[in-house]
Amino acid sequence: MVKQANSSSKKVSTEESEVIFVKENVSMRPTQDVSQQISGRFRILKRDSALFMTWIPYIPKNYVRTAFSVNSYKPSERDRNLYSIRAIPLAEIKSIWRHTPPLGWQYIIVVLNSGLAFPPLYFHNGGIRELLNKLKEHIRIVRSIHNANLYLLNEVIEDPLQKSLSSLELRDVLSVTSSAVLQEQSLPVFHSEDERSMEKLAIKGSTPSSGIDQWKFGTKQTHRHEESNPSAYQTLRPTEQLKETINDEMASTSVGSFELSDVPLSVWGRARLPPLESEEWATFLDSEGRVVDSKALRKRIFYGGLGHHLRQEVWKFLLGYHQYDSTYVEREERRAHKLKEYRILKAQWQTISDEQAKRFAKFRERKSCVEKDVVRTDRVLPFYAGDDNPNVSILHDILVTYSFYNFDLGYCQGMNDFLSPILFVMQDESEAFWCFVALMEHLAPNFNQDQNGMHSQLLAVSKLVELLDSSLHKYLKQADCLNYFFCFRWILIQFKREFEYENVMRLWEVLWTYFITEHFHLYLCVAILKKYKKKIMEEKMDFDCLLKFINGLSGHINLEAALRDAESLCVLAGNTGALCIPAGTPPSLTANMM
């Protein structure tokens, strides 16, 4: 058994969210049948200075979630989780439309800055007025002069650059799903003839003269696409027009001449979300434990990470140890099978006698390297601290076992850095081993003797800097630093020594989603270099100074800001950026990982 971390080790920050407002029994309807309505909990959460809106459906009473659950319930109930609204930043909400009919339930319609709208949310026990009053305590809300029931959020004078970027999205107007509402009223699905009026609602905050309350049901044909994809309304992604505009401009420009260094990256990056927690995680699973929508899950983790208590379960999916479509029963069977397999592998080297070891130089060499490295691996953490710590012994055993499992590659310094957080999270020797094996399937080229995997990644960083910041590239060329060896440690162990332990785990789970690109870590390198570009160039750093400076950044990089900047650069680079990365550059993924 793995020794549990003591209380001091569990102070690893997961930044709990404060509940600002909560209302039970708030419902949504995926069809016009009132009996099919889905009830859930509506909340406004606060994390740091940011506010988020969530609506999570209740788990059905006839569903008991266990490792061997064989319960099933009808598809309409199983699919209810697809309608969840997961941590939408209030900064992304343009308006809230309130409807209080003389008969029936009150409801609201939330419209986002992007032009996206959610189906009506019905407050069966009232509470909309309290919601608006609570929001007014934290953000600016004004009532529209065109409609007293329309409340505009975050109405401030926009930065001119932000306005110009927003203007690129005007053609992608409000998209609404097939949601049944009370008394024959619904938001319609808008086609071309409605686009102009909807721009006024979604972008300018005004309504057509006829008023929202006069719009009627769309036809069944109108709603067919949305009914086939009930989660379409909650998928927040950059508009195709924005990406095409960027890519077209970059494609028409020679590499290096498209200068982006003066563009504030924060304009482009999307706000980070709170970590995924247990209640929301349950909405991604069906009754038998399958992940219903792996892409939506990976997207959610990419933007917010995981609560620490979920990592033990969810990392196994991200790393490829478990398949997303596996059931609770299948995963338990796999765990038992893999435990037996691990014990057999471990016994291969544990049964080597001293006499055999004398004639087995490769074994002695690898075992010696492991022994030297594990005693200095994260020993400041309570989980690995102290003399005769059993977790250090487990770290040793896993690494030696891996050197037998992958005998061609063996053990290389740096593997201990990857295994340490995995064992810390898994708290189980066998499962930590197999998760480590799964990770090495993609990152083993980092440790190849020919270093081709590392060189291809360093070359990609060089090409991306040339594309995204030509002046920085020109300086590094003059300073004879184009080999980018000062980024070697970043790439080799994926920033393991650049952040505090909690942030390392947060970063890795973001990288393992492979949501935007499997090479997101390379854009992160570029983002950090751009962040410190001015200092690097003004101080005229040569290679030695630059290497010392880069290593000195350890513990001083703002992870959340760096992730946003890297996402911005990835979107800006588009297909041209992807072409900068040589084919086969690690990590090279199998189809089931994407």
DADA-V571787 format. One line per field, one symbol per residue. ss: DSSP state (A for helix, B for strand, O for the rest). psi: psi as a letter, one per 20 degrees, with the letter a starting at -180 (. if undefined). burial: # if it has 9 or more other C-alpha atoms within 8 Angstrom, else .. A space follows every 10 residues. Layout:
ss: ???
psi: ???
burial: ???
//
This chain:
ss: OOOOOOAAAA AOOOOOOBBB BBBBBBBBBO OOOAAABBBB BBBBBBBOOB BBBBBBBOOO OOOOOOOOOO OOOOAAAAAA AAAOBBBBBA AABBBBBBBO OOOOOBBBBB BBOOOBBOOO BBBOOOOAAA AAAAAAOOOO BBBOOOOOOB BBBOOOOOOA AAAAAAAOOO OOOOBOOOOO OAAAOOOOOO OAAAAAAAAA AAAAOOOOOO OAAAOOOOOA AAAAAAAAOO OAAAOOOOOA AAAAAAAAAA AOOOOOOOOO OOOOAAAOOO OOOOOBOAAA AAOOBOOOOO BOOAAAAAAA AAAAOBOAAA AAAAAAAAOO OOOOOOOAAA AAAAAAAAAA AAAAAAAAAA OOOAAAAAOO AAAAAAAAAA AAAAOOOOOO OOOOOOOOOA AAAAAAAAAA AAAAAOOOOO OOOOAAAAAA AAAAAAOOAA AAAAAAAAAA AAAAAAAOOO OAAAAAAAAA AAAAAAAAOA AAAAAAAAOO OOOOAAAAAA AAOOOOOOOO AAAAAAAAAA AAOOOOOOOA AAAAAAAAAA AOAAAAAAOO OOAAAAAAAA AAOOOOOOAA AAAAAAAAAA AAAAAAAAAO OOOOOOOOOO AAAO
psi: qppqqrhhij jopjmqqpoh ppprlprqoi riohijqpqa ppqpqpocjq qqpqopqqpq hjooorhkpj qqrqhhhhih iiiqoompph ijpgrppppn qhpaqqrqpp prhiiqqqrq opnhkaiggh gghhhhihrp pqppihoijp ppqknrpqqh ghghghhhjh hnappqrnpq rqlkpqprpp ahiigghhhh ghgijrqqhh qhiiqrqrrh hhjgghhimi jhijooqqqh ggghgghghh hjpqpiinoj hipohhhhqq pqrqqprggh hhiiqahjjq ognhghghgg hgiiaqqhii hhghhhghij gqqhjqrggh hhggggghgg hghgghhhhh jprhgghhjm gggggghggg hhhhikolii phhjrrqkph hhhggghghg hhhhgmhggb pqphhhhhhg hgghghkpgg hgghhggggh hhjhhhjqhi khgghhghgg gghhghginh hgggghghjl jiikiijghg ggklkhjirq gghghggghg hihkggqikh hhhhgggggh hjggggghjl pagghggggg hiipjjpogg hhgggggghg gghbhhghii oqpjpqpoqr hii.
burial: .#..#...#. ......#.## ###.###### ##...##### #######..# #######... ..#.....#. #.#....### ########## .#######.. ....###### ########## ####...#.. #..###...# #.##..#.## ####...... .##....### ..######## #...###### ....#.#### ###.####.. #...####.. ..##.##..# ..##...... ###..##..# .....#.##. ....#...#. ..#####..# #.######## #.....#### #######..# ##..###### ##...####. ##..#..##. .#..##.##. ......#... ...#.##.## #.##..#.#. .####...#. ########## ####....## #...###### ###..##### #########. .#######.. ####.##### ########## .######.## #..#.##### ######.##. .######### #####..### ########.# ..#..##... ###..##..# ..##..#.#. .######### .###.##..# #...###... ....
//
